Amino acid sequence: MEQVRADGFDEFAAARWSTLLHVARLLTGGDRQRAEDLVQEALVKLWFAWPKIADQAPEAYVRTVLVRLAARSARRRWWGERPVEQLPDRAGPVDVSSAVAERSRLEGALAQLSPKQRAAVVLRYYEDLPEAQVAQALGCPVGTARSHASRGVARLRQILSDAVRPMT
């Protein structure tokens, strides 16, 4: 039984890990630890459904699970301890790379969106999914998914333009 379940799962998980982690990181507003937890939890759920899902659409299934886990996680008021990569009392190396700064700026802006808007924007524009698949992943009608994406993009534009304006 375990061999039947494992056929293809390990390859799928290994091949898609980095992409799933990046999507989860965008869904969590840049929180790498929460993103890793989401991907691990999504892959556990996929493992149990693998015999039914393997020949159909495992990518769509795990993406839907990620979106739902991210939404549920965002509603929680407390996540317990929040580990950080560097201790706060130590000065870290300064990276002035514009790519890193832009990515951080975008992750910060994404973190300010509602979970549904964030999921719709990430799935529609980062994952480049059609509106029907975004709606399916969010569990809502296509028009609602389109509305979440539109409002999310408008809010991102507002947030990012506010960050660029000089203080007077």
C-alpha positions in Angstrom: 0.0 0.0 0.0 2.7 2.5 0.9 4.6 1.8 -2.3 1.5 2.5 -4.4 1.0 5.7 -2.5 4.7 6.8 -2.9 4.8 6.2 -6.7 5.4 9.6 -8.1 4.8 11.5 -4.9 8.5 11.9 -4.0 9.3 13.1 -7.5 6.4 15.6 -7.5 7.3 17.0 -4.1 11.0 17.3 -5.0 10.3 18.9 -8.3 7.7 21.4 -7.1 9.2 22.3 -3.6 10.8 25.5 -4.5 7.9 26.8 -6.6 5.4 25.9 -3.8 7.6 27.5 -1.2 7.8 30.7 -3.3 4.0 30.8 -3.8 3.5 30.1 -0.1 5.9 32.9 0.8 4.0 35.3 -1.3 0.7 34.1 0.3 2.1 34.8 3.7 3.5 38.2 2.9 7.1 37.1 2.9 7.2 35.1 6.1 9.6 32.2 5.2 9.0 30.1 8.3 5.2 30.3 7.9 5.6 29.5 4.2 7.7 26.4 4.9 5.1 25.3 7.4 2.3 25.8 4.9 4.1 23.8 2.2 4.9 21.0 4.5 1.2 20.8 5.7 0.0 21.0 2.1 2.3 18.1 1.1 1.1 16.0 4.0 -2.5 16.5 2.9 -1.5 15.7 -0.7 0.3 12.5 0.5 -3.0 11.2 2.0 -4.9 12.1 -1.2 -2.2 11.0 -3.6 -3.8 7.7 -4.8 -6.9 9.7 -5.9 -5.1 12.8 -7.1 -1.9 11.5 -8.8 -3.4 10.9 -12.2 -5.6 14.0 -12.2 -4.2 17.4 -11.1 -1.9 17.2 -8.1 -0.6 20.8 -8.9 -4.1 22.3 -8.7 -4.9 20.3 -5.6 -1.8 21.3 -3.6 -2.2 25.0 -4.8 -5.8 25.0 -3.5 -4.7 23.5 -0.2 -2.0 26.1 0.1 -4.4 29.0 -0.5 -6.9 27.6 2.1 -4.1 26.9 4.7 -2.8 30.5 4.2 -6.3 32.0 4.6 -6.8 29.9 7.8 -3.4 30.8 9.1 -4.0 34.5 8.5 -7.2 34.4 10.6 -5.2 33.1 13.6 -4.4 35.7 16.1 -1.2 34.1 17.4 1.3 31.8 15.7 3.4 31.1 18.8 7.1 31.9 18.7 8.3 33.6 15.5 11.8 32.6 14.7 14.0 35.1 12.9 17.0 34.5 10.7 19.3 36.8 12.6 19.4 37.9 16.2 18.2 41.4 16.7 21.3 42.5 18.7 23.7 41.6 15.9 24.3 43.8 12.9 23.8 41.8 9.7 25.5 42.4 6.4 24.0 45.2 4.4 22.7 44.2 1.0 21.9 47.1 -1.2 20.9 45.1 -4.2 17.9 46.6 -5.9 16.4 43.2 -6.6 16.3 42.3 -3.0 14.9 45.7 -2.0 12.2 45.4 -4.6 11.3 41.9 -3.6 11.1 43.0 0.1 9.0 46.0 -0.9 6.6 43.8 -2.8 6.4 41.2 0.0 5.6 44.0 2.4 2.9 45.3 0.2 1.4 41.9 -0.3 1.3 41.4 3.5 -1.0 44.4 3.7 -3.6 42.8 1.5 -6.4 40.7 2.8 -5.7 37.0 2.6 -8.2 36.5 -0.3 -6.9 39.4 -2.3 -3.3 38.3 -1.7 -4.2 34.7 -2.8 -6.0 36.0 -5.9 -3.2 38.3 -6.9 -0.5 35.6 -6.4 -2.4 32.9 -8.2 -3.5 35.2 -11.1 -0.4 37.2 -11.7 2.5 35.2 -10.3 1.3 31.7 -11.1 -0.4 33.0 -14.2 -3.5 30.9 -13.7 -6.7 31.6 -15.6 -9.5 33.2 -13.6 -11.5 30.0 -13.5 -8.7 28.2 -11.7 -8.1 31.1 -9.3 -11.8 30.9 -8.5 -11.7 27.2 -8.0 -8.6 27.5 -5.7 -10.4 30.2 -3.6 -13.6 28.3 -3.6 -15.7 31.2 -4.9 -17.4 32.3 -8.2 -15.2 33.6 -11.1 -16.6 37.1 -10.7 -15.7 37.2 -7.0 -12.2 35.9 -7.8 -11.8 38.6 -10.5 -13.0 41.2 -8.0 -10.5 40.1 -5.3 -7.7 40.2 -7.9 -8.7 43.6 -9.2 -9.0 45.2 -5.8 -5.8 43.5 -4.7 -3.9 45.0 -7.6 -5.4 48.4 -7.0 -4.4 48.3 -3.4 -0.9 47.2 -4.3 -0.6 50.1 -6.7 -1.7 52.5 -3.9 0.6 50.9 -1.3 3.6 50.9 -3.6 3.0 54.4 -4.9 2.7 55.7 -1.3 6.0 54.2 -0.5 7.7 56.0 -3.4 6.4 59.5 -2.6 9.0 61.6 -0.9 8.2 63.0 2.6 7.7 66.7 2.5 
